[in-house]
Amino acid sequence: MDKRPLISVITITFNAAETLPITMESVTEQTFTDFEHIVVDGASKDETIMIARKMGSPSLRIISEPDNGLYYAMNKGIKLSHGRYILFLNSGDKFHSADTLKAYADAIESSAPDIIYGDTDIVDIEGKRIGPRHLSAPPILTLDSFSQGMLICHQAFMVRRDLAPLYDTDYKFSSDYDWCIRCIKASRAGDRVNLKRVTIDYLADGMTEKNKKASLIERFKIMSAHYGAMKAIGSHLSFIPRALKRGKL
């Protein structure tokens, strides 16, 4: 009998005392309990670890040591994980409702798909909804879906642990985009399930938003590598009206 937890929830932190409580609370309030929660901390100097220990679920594991950045920490989390599926929920982000993990688990128990995903709301630092994410999860996920950008928020993207690659640490801001594409490539076309509901509340103004130009340059390189330069150019030209509409240019 497989004794592993069904799901590994991985949270990356560094000096996250301000944003971590809302994340920890959303994990501990889940009605589904067959999961482990791993906090990978980069040797925080504030009260991050104390908060994690105080608010953590019974399955909580914490590792706190210096690292070389976000994606190194994510790779550490993957290597530490025991679950059959993994999902990243970083500090400041939270599950949309108390039954979110159950929705993922129900999809696993139904058909054991390779990838399970949902939609995302954007929230402020207090967890209050700002609005829906500007990109919506596709009804049917194909490899070509991500040639239009990162249609699924990384935190709403759950993948089978045995399919998950390590993050490419040559990318500093957009390795999650590359990682999701590689997960899709490793998955089977009929085994990607859309939960058709909001599953994640994503904290606005994350690392990618703070490094928007560098992130876009990386995303162009990643898109070119996976889909070809011409498609990447065409997709980025199509992003301009979208960005103008959102007031990002």
Disulfide bonds with the S-S distance in Angstrom:
none
